[in-house]
């Protein structure tokens, strides 16, 4: 298996029964458009060339070693992750921002 398309399937967590170590030919893992808040550390067992797409998920605390160790994440995915995290942490509205810009 080289592709897993799980975008928009309604997951709030990644199923425990996925054995990432056995997916040694996986190149593409689409997790976008779900409600996933955390990526399990076991995802580091995916092949180095696997691209994981996580956009449009309310990611809160994925272990950073998932991104740094064994997973090649696309730049767009990284950008979406940090943008969503930054907005959630900042907790400000567009109106508040506009009030500070003259």
Backbone as XML, in Angstrom:
<?xml version="1.0"?>
<chain id="A" units="angstrom">
  <residue number="1" name="UNK">
    <atom name="N" x="0.846" y="-1.172" z="0.000"/>
    <atom name="CA" x="0.000" y="0.000" z="0.000"/>
    <atom name="C" x="0.894" y="1.238" z="0.000"/>
  </residue>
  <residue number="2" name="UNK">
    <atom name="N" x="0.656" y="2.143" z="-0.939"/>
    <atom name="CA" x="1.472" y="3.353" z="-1.020"/>
    <atom name="C" x="0.709" y="4.611" z="-0.608"/>
  </residue>
  <residue number="3" name="UNK">
    <atom name="N" x="-0.624" y="4.549" z="-0.608"/>
    <atom name="CA" x="-1.429" y="5.724" z="-0.273"/>
    <atom name="C" x="-2.537" y="5.346" z="0.707"/>
  </residue>
  <residue number="4" name="UNK">
    <atom name="N" x="-2.736" y="6.201" z="1.705"/>
    <atom name="CA" x="-3.905" y="6.096" z="2.576"/>
    <atom name="C" x="-4.609" y="7.443" z="2.503"/>
  </residue>
  <residue number="5" name="UNK">
    <atom name="N" x="-5.854" y="7.404" z="2.056"/>
    <atom name="CA" x="-6.662" y="8.615" z="1.969"/>
    <atom name="C" x="-7.705" y="8.537" z="3.082"/>
  </residue>
  <residue number="6" name="UNK">
    <atom name="N" x="-7.473" y="9.282" z="4.147"/>
    <atom name="CA" x="-8.395" y="9.309" z="5.277"/>
    <atom name="C" x="-8.870" y="10.735" z="5.534"/>
  </residue>
  <residue number="7" name="UNK">
    <atom name="N" x="-8.819" y="11.559" z="4.513"/>
    <atom name="CA" x="-9.274" y="12.933" z="4.639"/>
    <atom name="C" x="-10.783" y="12.995" z="4.750"/>
  </residue>
  <residue number="8" name="UNK">
    <atom name="N" x="-11.263" y="13.755" z="5.726"/>
    <atom name="CA" x="-12.691" y="13.979" z="5.884"/>
    <atom name="C" x="-13.493" y="12.761" z="6.310"/>
  </residue>
  <residue number="9" name="UNK">
    <atom name="N" x="-12.854" y="11.808" z="6.983"/>
    <atom name="CA" x="-13.575" y="10.604" z="7.411"/>
    <atom name="C" x="-14.165" y="10.737" z="8.812"/>
  </residue>
  <residue number="10" name="UNK">
    <atom name="N" x="-13.968" y="11.872" z="9.449"/>
    <atom name="CA" x="-14.557" y="12.116" z="10.760"/>
    <atom name="C" x="-13.728" y="11.640" z="11.944"/>
  </residue>
  <residue number="11" name="UNK">
    <atom name="N" x="-12.467" y="11.351" z="11.729"/>
    <atom name="CA" x="-11.612" y="10.900" z="12.831"/>
    <atom name="C" x="-11.332" y="12.037" z="13.798"/>
  </residue>
  <residue number="12" name="UNK">
    <atom name="N" x="-11.423" y="11.746" z="15.096"/>
    <atom name="CA" x="-10.962" y="12.689" z="16.112"/>
    <atom name="C" x="-9.635" y="12.210" z="16.687"/>
  </residue>
  <residue number="13" name="UNK">
    <atom name="N" x="-9.367" y="10.932" z="16.537"/>
    <atom name="CA" x="-8.075" y="10.338" z="16.886"/>
    <atom name="C" x="-7.690" y="9.381" z="15.767"/>
  </residue>
  <residue number="14" name="UNK">
    <atom name="N" x="-6.408" y="9.129" z="15.645"/>
    <atom name="CA" x="-5.947" y="8.143" z="14.673"/>
    <atom name="C" x="-6.144" y="6.769" z="15.305"/>
  </residue>
  <residue number="15" name="UNK">
    <atom name="N" x="-6.808" y="5.853" z="14.608"/>
    <atom name="CA" x="-7.106" y="4.541" z="15.193"/>
    <atom name="C" x="-5.867" y="3.828" z="15.736"/>
  </residue>
  <residue number="16" name="UNK">
    <atom name="N" x="-6.023" y="3.226" z="16.917"/>
    <atom name="CA" x="-4.927" y="2.517" z="17.578"/>
    <atom name="C" x="-4.465" y="1.287" z="16.819"/>
  </residue>
  <residue number="17" name="UNK">
    <atom name="N" x="-5.331" y="0.720" z="15.996"/>
    <atom name="CA" x="-4.979" y="-0.531" z="15.336"/>
    <atom name="C" x="-4.129" y="-0.355" z="14.076"/>
  </residue>
  <residue number="18" name="UNK">
    <atom name="N" x="-3.745" y="0.869" z="13.748"/>
    <atom name="CA" x="-2.845" y="1.073" z="12.609"/>
    <atom name="C" x="-1.421" y="0.781" z="13.076"/>
  </residue>
  <residue number="19" name="UNK">
    <atom name="N" x="-0.789" y="-0.212" z="12.465"/>
    <atom name="CA" x="0.603" y="-0.559" z="12.782"/>
    <atom name="C" x="1.499" y="0.150" z="11.766"/>
  </residue>
  <residue number="20" name="UNK">
    <atom name="N" x="1.966" y="1.330" z="12.128"/>
    <atom name="CA" x="2.749" y="2.146" z="11.201"/>
    <atom name="C" x="4.042" y="1.464" z="10.770"/>
  </residue>
  <residue number="21" name="UNK">
    <atom name="N" x="4.591" y="0.602" z="11.598"/>
    <atom name="CA" x="5.814" y="-0.111" z="11.258"/>
    <atom name="C" x="5.658" y="-1.053" z="10.080"/>
  </residue>
  <residue number="22" name="UNK">
    <atom name="N" x="4.429" y="-1.506" z="9.826"/>
    <atom name="CA" x="4.180" y="-2.424" z="8.708"/>
    <atom name="C" x="3.869" y="-1.698" z="7.402"/>
  </residue>
  <residue number="23" name="UNK">
    <atom name="N" x="3.749" y="-0.388" z="7.459"/>
    <atom name="CA" x="3.420" y="0.394" z="6.259"/>
    <atom name="C" x="4.700" y="0.901" z="5.600"/>
  </residue>
  <residue number="24" name="UNK">
    <atom name="N" x="5.623" y="-0.004" z="5.322"/>
    <atom name="CA" x="6.956" y="0.383" z="4.849"/>
    <atom name="C" x="6.996" y="0.880" z="3.409"/>
  </residue>
  <residue number="25" name="UNK">
    <atom name="N" x="5.902" y="0.803" z="2.681"/>
    <atom name="CA" x="5.855" y="1.329" z="1.314"/>
    <atom name="C" x="4.981" y="2.579" z="1.203"/>
  </residue>
  <residue number="26" name="UNK">
    <atom name="N" x="4.472" y="3.043" z="2.347"/>
    <atom name="CA" x="3.566" y="4.189" z="2.331"/>
    <atom name="C" x="4.308" y="5.459" z="1.916"/>
  </residue>
  <residue number="27" name="UNK">
    <atom name="N" x="3.734" y="6.171" z="0.945"/>
    <atom name="CA" x="4.314" y="7.419" z="0.438"/>
    <atom name="C" x="3.434" y="8.622" z="0.741"/>
  </residue>
  <residue number="28" name="UNK">
    <atom name="N" x="2.153" y="8.414" z="0.962"/>
    <atom name="CA" x="1.185" y="9.506" z="1.076"/>
    <atom name="C" x="0.129" y="9.120" z="2.101"/>
  </residue>
  <residue number="29" name="UNK">
    <atom name="N" x="-0.045" y="9.949" z="3.127"/>
    <atom name="CA" x="-1.032" y="9.696" z="4.177"/>
    <atom name="C" x="-1.837" y="10.973" z="4.361"/>
  </residue>
  <residue number="30" name="UNK">
    <atom name="N" x="-3.051" y="10.989" z="3.838"/>
    <atom name="CA" x="-3.907" y="12.172" z="3.914"/>
    <atom name="C" x="-4.821" y="12.064" z="5.131"/>
  </residue>
  <residue number="31" name="UNK">
    <atom name="N" x="-4.591" y="12.924" z="6.108"/>
    <atom name="CA" x="-5.404" y="12.996" z="7.323"/>
    <atom name="C" x="-6.192" y="14.301" z="7.389"/>
  </residue>
  <residue number="32" name="UNK">
    <atom name="N" x="-6.212" y="15.052" z="6.314"/>
    <atom name="CA" x="-6.811" y="16.385" z="6.327"/>
    <atom name="C" x="-8.324" y="16.341" z="6.550"/>
  </residue>
  <residue number="33" name="UNK">
    <atom name="N" x="-8.851" y="17.476" z="6.977"/>
    <atom name="CA" x="-10.295" y="17.665" z="7.155"/>
    <atom name="C" x="-10.924" y="16.680" z="8.132"/>
  </residue>
  <residue number="34" name="UNK">
    <atom name="N" x="-10.291" y="16.498" z="9.261"/>
    <atom name="CA" x="-10.830" y="15.666" z="10.330"/>
    <atom name="C" x="-10.885" y="16.495" z="11.606"/>
  </residue>
  <residue number="35" name="UNK">
    <atom name="N" x="-10.933" y="15.845" z="12.742"/>
    <atom name="CA" x="-10.940" y="16.532" z="14.040"/>
    <atom name="C" x="-9.798" y="16.035" z="14.912"/>
  </residue>
  <residue number="36" name="UNK">
    <atom name="N" x="-8.677" y="15.709" z="14.294"/>
    <atom name="CA" x="-7.535" y="15.130" z="14.995"/>
    <atom name="C" x="-6.809" y="16.214" z="15.782"/>
  </residue>
  <residue number="37" name="UNK">
    <atom name="N" x="-6.585" y="15.963" z="17.071"/>
    <atom name="CA" x="-5.889" y="16.914" z="17.932"/>
    <atom name="C" x="-4.461" y="16.498" z="18.229"/>
  </residue>
  <residue number="38" name="UNK">
    <atom name="N" x="-4.160" y="15.209" z="18.072"/>
    <atom name="CA" x="-2.825" y="14.730" z="18.409"/>
    <atom name="C" x="-2.386" y="13.644" z="17.433"/>
  </residue>
  <residue number="39" name="UNK">
    <atom name="N" x="-1.150" y="13.753" z="16.968"/>
    <atom name="CA" x="-0.555" y="12.710" z="16.138"/>
    <atom name="C" x="0.249" y="11.789" z="17.053"/>
  </residue>
  <residue number="40" name="UNK">
    <atom name="N" x="0.021" y="10.486" z="16.976"/>
    <atom name="CA" x="0.761" y="9.583" z="17.855"/>
    <atom name="C" x="2.236" y="9.495" z="17.482"/>
  </residue>
  <residue number="41" name="UNK">
    <atom name="N" x="3.068" y="9.331" z="18.493"/>
    <atom name="CA" x="4.504" y="9.202" z="18.261"/>
    <atom name="C" x="4.819" y="8.003" z="17.379"/>
  </residue>
  <residue number="42" name="UNK">
    <atom name="N" x="3.973" y="6.990" z="17.410"/>
    <atom name="CA" x="4.202" y="5.792" z="16.598"/>
    <atom name="C" x="4.241" y="6.093" z="15.102"/>
  </residue>
  <residue number="43" name="UNK">
    <atom name="N" x="3.775" y="7.272" z="14.701"/>
    <atom name="CA" x="3.847" y="7.643" z="13.285"/>
    <atom name="C" x="5.291" y="7.820" z="12.828"/>
  </residue>
  <residue number="44" name="UNK">
    <atom name="N" x="6.219" y="7.911" z="13.757"/>
    <atom name="CA" x="7.630" y="8.008" z="13.370"/>
    <atom name="C" x="8.125" y="6.713" z="12.745"/>
  </residue>
  <residue number="45" name="UNK">
    <atom name="N" x="7.335" y="5.653" z="12.839"/>
    <atom name="CA" x="7.697" y="4.387" z="12.206"/>
    <atom name="C" x="7.359" y="4.350" z="10.724"/>
  </residue>
  <residue number="46" name="UNK">
    <atom name="N" x="6.742" y="5.398" z="10.208"/>
    <atom name="CA" x="6.457" y="5.476" z="8.777"/>
    <atom name="C" x="7.755" y="5.693" z="8.005"/>
  </residue>
  <residue number="47" name="UNK">
    <atom name="N" x="7.779" y="5.332" z="6.723"/>
    <atom name="CA" x="8.994" y="5.535" z="5.917"/>
    <atom name="C" x="9.392" y="7.008" z="5.839"/>
  </residue>
  <residue number="48" name="UNK">
    <atom name="N" x="10.675" y="7.261" z="5.676"/>
    <atom name="CA" x="11.196" y="8.630" z="5.599"/>
    <atom name="C" x="10.556" y="9.447" z="4.483"/>
  </residue>
  <residue number="49" name="UNK">
    <atom name="N" x="10.210" y="8.797" z="3.375"/>
    <atom name="CA" x="9.670" y="9.542" z="2.233"/>
    <atom name="C" x="8.151" y="9.702" z="2.283"/>
  </residue>
  <residue number="50" name="UNK">
    <atom name="N" x="7.517" y="9.286" z="3.365"/>
    <atom name="CA" x="6.066" y="9.409" z="3.483"/>
    <atom name="C" x="5.690" y="10.864" z="3.758"/>
  </residue>
  <residue number="51" name="UNK">
    <atom name="N" x="4.752" y="11.369" z="2.994"/>
    <atom name="CA" x="4.246" y="12.727" z="3.191"/>
    <atom name="C" x="2.918" y="12.625" z="3.938"/>
  </residue>
  <residue number="52" name="UNK">
    <atom name="N" x="2.819" y="13.369" z="5.020"/>
    <atom name="CA" x="1.612" y="13.353" z="5.845"/>
    <atom name="C" x="0.924" y="14.703" z="5.712"/>
  </residue>
  <residue number="53" name="UNK">
    <atom name="N" x="-0.341" y="14.670" z="5.330"/>
    <atom name="CA" x="-1.107" y="15.894" z="5.170"/>
    <atom name="C" x="-2.104" y="16.004" z="6.315"/>
  </residue>
  <residue number="54" name="UNK">
    <atom name="N" x="-1.974" y="17.063" z="7.112"/>
    <atom name="CA" x="-2.770" y="17.223" z="8.328"/>
    <atom name="C" x="-3.613" y="18.494" z="8.335"/>
  </residue>
  <residue number="55" name="UNK">
    <atom name="N" x="-3.709" y="19.188" z="7.232"/>
    <atom name="CA" x="-4.447" y="20.448" z="7.185"/>
    <atom name="C" x="-5.896" y="20.294" z="7.608"/>
  </residue>
  <residue number="56" name="UNK">
    <atom name="N" x="-6.413" y="21.361" z="8.180"/>
    <atom name="CA" x="-7.808" y="21.443" z="8.629"/>
    <atom name="C" x="-8.130" y="20.407" z="9.704"/>
  </residue>
  <residue number="57" name="UNK">
    <atom name="N" x="-7.201" y="20.284" z="10.632"/>
    <atom name="CA" x="-7.384" y="19.507" z="11.854"/>
    <atom name="C" x="-7.053" y="20.438" z="13.016"/>
  </residue>
  <residue number="58" name="UNK">
    <atom name="N" x="-7.744" y="20.312" z="14.137"/>
    <atom name="CA" x="-7.437" y="21.174" z="15.280"/>
    <atom name="C" x="-6.254" y="20.641" z="16.095"/>
  </residue>
  <residue number="59" name="UNK">
    <atom name="N" x="-5.120" y="20.457" z="15.435"/>
    <atom name="CA" x="-3.940" y="19.913" z="16.112"/>
    <atom name="C" x="-3.544" y="20.805" z="17.280"/>
  </residue>
  <residue number="60" name="UNK">
    <atom name="N" x="-3.377" y="20.195" z="18.444"/>
    <atom name="CA" x="-3.008" y="20.936" z="19.650"/>
    <atom name="C" x="-1.619" y="20.571" z="20.141"/>
  </residue>
  <residue number="61" name="UNK">
    <atom name="N" x="-1.338" y="19.308" z="20.241"/>
    <atom name="CA" x="-0.061" y="18.923" z="20.837"/>
    <atom name="C" x="0.567" y="17.713" z="20.143"/>
  </residue>
  <residue number="62" name="UNK">
    <atom name="N" x="0.825" y="17.793" z="18.868"/>
    <atom name="CA" x="1.570" y="16.673" z="18.266"/>
    <atom name="C" x="3.002" y="16.695" z="18.781"/>
  </residue>
  <residue number="63" name="UNK">
    <atom name="N" x="3.556" y="15.526" z="19.086"/>
    <atom name="CA" x="4.956" y="15.501" z="19.524"/>
    <atom name="C" x="5.850" y="16.051" z="18.416"/>
  </residue>
  <residue number="64" name="UNK">
    <atom name="N" x="6.670" y="17.008" z="18.741"/>
    <atom name="CA" x="7.510" y="17.623" z="17.714"/>
    <atom name="C" x="8.472" y="16.626" z="17.084"/>
  </residue>
  <residue number="65" name="UNK">
    <atom name="N" x="8.852" y="15.559" z="17.818"/>
    <atom name="CA" x="9.751" y="14.574" z="17.227"/>
    <atom name="C" x="9.100" y="13.845" z="16.052"/>
  </residue>
  <residue number="66" name="UNK">
    <atom name="N" x="7.770" y="13.865" z="15.967"/>
    <atom name="CA" x="7.107" y="13.276" z="14.806"/>
    <atom name="C" x="7.550" y="14.009" z="13.548"/>
  </residue>
  <residue number="67" name="UNK">
    <atom name="N" x="7.674" y="15.324" z="13.643"/>
    <atom name="CA" x="8.076" y="16.105" z="12.483"/>
    <atom name="C" x="9.578" y="16.073" z="12.273"/>
  </residue>
  <residue number="68" name="UNK">
    <atom name="N" x="10.338" y="16.001" z="13.333"/>
    <atom name="CA" x="11.792" y="16.107" z="13.225"/>
    <atom name="C" x="12.495" y="14.788" z="12.927"/>
  </residue>
  <residue number="69" name="UNK">
    <atom name="N" x="11.973" y="13.657" z="13.383"/>
    <atom name="CA" x="12.695" y="12.396" z="13.270"/>
    <atom name="C" x="12.547" y="11.720" z="11.911"/>
  </residue>
  <residue number="70" name="UNK">
    <atom name="N" x="11.402" y="11.122" z="11.650"/>
    <atom name="CA" x="11.276" y="10.230" z="10.502"/>
    <atom name="C" x="10.225" y="10.620" z="9.485"/>
  </residue>
  <residue number="71" name="UNK">
    <atom name="N" x="9.575" y="11.731" z="9.653"/>
    <atom name="CA" x="8.455" y="12.044" z="8.786"/>
    <atom name="C" x="8.743" y="13.290" z="7.964"/>
  </residue>
  <residue number="72" name="UNK">
    <atom name="N" x="8.667" y="13.158" z="6.657"/>
    <atom name="CA" x="8.789" y="14.310" z="5.768"/>
    <atom name="C" x="7.402" y="14.901" z="5.593"/>
  </residue>
  <residue number="73" name="UNK">
    <atom name="N" x="7.164" y="16.053" z="6.160"/>
    <atom name="CA" x="5.882" y="16.725" z="6.074"/>
    <atom name="C" x="6.008" y="17.821" z="5.033"/>
  </residue>
  <residue number="74" name="UNK">
    <atom name="N" x="4.995" y="17.977" z="4.206"/>
    <atom name="CA" x="5.073" y="19.008" z="3.174"/>
    <atom name="C" x="5.125" y="20.397" z="3.813"/>
  </residue>
  <residue number="75" name="UNK">
    <atom name="N" x="5.778" y="21.346" z="3.157"/>
    <atom name="CA" x="5.831" y="22.710" z="3.700"/>
    <atom name="C" x="4.441" y="23.308" z="3.938"/>
  </residue>
  <residue number="76" name="UNK">
    <atom name="N" x="3.507" y="23.021" z="3.049"/>
    <atom name="CA" x="2.153" y="23.552" z="3.229"/>
    <atom name="C" x="1.500" y="22.992" z="4.487"/>
  </residue>
  <residue number="77" name="UNK">
    <atom name="N" x="1.743" y="21.730" z="4.769"/>
    <atom name="CA" x="1.179" y="21.119" z="5.969"/>
    <atom name="C" x="1.774" y="21.749" z="7.215"/>
  </residue>
  <residue number="78" name="UNK">
    <atom name="N" x="3.081" y="21.938" z="7.210"/>
    <atom name="CA" x="3.726" y="22.587" z="8.354"/>
    <atom name="C" x="3.154" y="23.989" z="8.542"/>
  </residue>
  <residue number="79" name="UNK">
    <atom name="N" x="3.019" y="24.717" z="7.449"/>
    <atom name="CA" x="2.472" y="26.069" z="7.526"/>
    <atom name="C" x="1.071" y="26.097" z="8.104"/>
  </residue>
  <residue number="80" name="UNK">
    <atom name="N" x="0.215" y="25.193" z="7.646"/>
    <atom name="CA" x="-1.152" y="25.141" z="8.183"/>
    <atom name="C" x="-1.143" y="24.787" z="9.662"/>
  </residue>
  <residue number="81" name="UNK">
    <atom name="N" x="-0.283" y="23.846" z="10.045"/>
    <atom name="CA" x="-0.220" y="23.454" z="11.460"/>
    <atom name="C" x="0.146" y="24.641" z="12.330"/>
  </residue>
  <residue number="82" name="UNK">
    <atom name="N" x="1.236" y="25.335" z="11.962"/>
    <atom name="CA" x="1.671" y="26.453" z="12.795"/>
    <atom name="C" x="0.674" y="27.604" z="12.777"/>
  </residue>
  <residue number="83" name="UNK">
    <atom name="N" x="0.029" y="27.837" z="11.656"/>
    <atom name="CA" x="-0.968" y="28.903" z="11.590"/>
    <atom name="C" x="-2.151" y="28.599" z="12.506"/>
  </residue>
  <residue number="84" name="UNK">
    <atom name="N" x="-2.634" y="27.361" z="12.463"/>
    <atom name="CA" x="-3.755" y="26.986" z="13.321"/>
    <atom name="C" x="-3.361" y="27.039" z="14.792"/>
  </residue>
  <residue number="85" name="UNK">
    <atom name="N" x="-2.179" y="26.543" z="15.112"/>
    <atom name="CA" x="-1.727" y="26.552" z="16.505"/>
    <atom name="C" x="-1.552" y="27.979" z="17.010"/>
  </residue>
  <residue number="86" name="UNK">
    <atom name="N" x="-0.960" y="28.829" z="16.182"/>
    <atom name="CA" x="-0.730" y="30.209" z="16.584"/>
    <atom name="C" x="-2.054" y="30.928" z="16.833"/>
  </residue>
  <residue number="87" name="UNK">
    <atom name="N" x="-3.022" y="30.726" z="15.962"/>
    <atom name="CA" x="-4.321" y="31.374" z="16.139"/>
    <atom name="C" x="-5.019" y="30.884" z="17.400"/>
  </residue>
  <residue number="88" name="UNK">
    <atom name="N" x="-4.924" y="29.589" z="17.664"/>
    <atom name="CA" x="-5.568" y="29.039" z="18.859"/>
    <atom name="C" x="-4.918" y="29.586" z="20.125"/>
  </residue>
  <residue number="89" name="UNK">
    <atom name="N" x="-3.596" y="29.688" z="20.137"/>
    <atom name="CA" x="-2.893" y="30.191" z="21.320"/>
    <atom name="C" x="-3.093" y="31.689" z="21.496"/>
  </residue>
  <residue number="90" name="UNK">
    <atom name="N" x="-3.109" y="32.411" z="20.413"/>
    <atom name="CA" x="-3.242" y="33.866" z="20.493"/>
    <atom name="C" x="-4.621" y="34.266" z="21.006"/>
  </residue>
  <residue number="91" name="UNK">
    <atom name="N" x="-5.645" y="33.515" z="20.592"/>
    <atom name="CA" x="-7.007" y="33.735" z="21.045"/>
    <atom name="C" x="-7.439" y="35.196" z="20.906"/>
  </residue>
  <residue number="92" name="UNK">
    <atom name="N" x="-7.277" y="35.726" z="19.728"/>
    <atom name="CA" x="-7.764" y="37.077" z="19.486"/>
    <atom name="C" x="-8.620" y="37.090" z="18.233"/>
  </residue>
  <residue number="93" name="UNK">
    <atom name="N" x="-9.492" y="38.049" z="18.175"/>
    <atom name="CA" x="-10.386" y="38.136" z="17.032"/>
    <atom name="C" x="-9.849" y="39.133" z="16.020"/>
  </residue>
  <residue number="94" name="UNK">
    <atom name="N" x="-10.383" y="39.066" z="14.834"/>
    <atom name="CA" x="-9.999" y="40.005" z="13.790"/>
    <atom name="C" x="-10.333" y="41.432" z="14.205"/>
  </residue>
  <residue number="95" name="UNK">
    <atom name="N" x="-11.422" y="41.607" z="14.925"/>
    <atom name="CA" x="-11.805" y="42.945" z="15.383"/>
    <atom name="C" x="-10.775" y="43.517" z="16.349"/>
  </residue>
  <residue number="96" name="UNK">
    <atom name="N" x="-10.255" y="42.695" z="17.234"/>
    <atom name="CA" x="-9.225" y="43.163" z="18.162"/>
    <atom name="C" x="-7.979" y="43.581" z="17.393"/>
  </residue>
  <residue number="97" name="UNK">
    <atom name="N" x="-7.635" y="42.813" z="16.385"/>
    <atom name="CA" x="-6.470" y="43.134" z="15.574"/>
    <atom name="C" x="-6.686" y="44.452" z="14.835"/>
  </residue>
  <residue number="98" name="UNK">
    <atom name="N" x="-7.863" y="44.620" z="14.269"/>
    <atom name="CA" x="-8.160" y="45.850" z="13.536"/>
    <atom name="C" x="-8.091" y="47.076" z="14.445"/>
  </residue>
  <residue number="99" name="UNK">
    <atom name="N" x="-8.467" y="46.931" z="15.699"/>
    <atom name="CA" x="-8.466" y="48.076" z="16.610"/>
    <atom name="C" x="-7.055" y="48.573" z="16.908"/>
  </residue>
  <residue number="100" name="UNK">
    <atom name="N" x="-6.053" y="47.736" z="16.687"/>
    <atom name="CA" x="-4.671" y="48.134" z="16.937"/>
    <atom name="C" x="-3.961" y="48.627" z="15.684"/>
  </residue>
  <residue number="101" name="UNK">
    <atom name="N" x="-4.618" y="48.499" z="14.538"/>
    <atom name="CA" x="-4.015" y="48.933" z="13.278"/>
    <atom name="C" x="-4.674" y="50.236" z="12.863"/>
  </residue>
  <residue number="102" name="UNK">
    <atom name="N" x="-3.876" y="51.233" z="12.613"/>
    <atom name="CA" x="-4.426" y="52.543" z="12.239"/>
    <atom name="C" x="-4.248" y="52.771" z="10.769"/>
  </residue>
</chain>
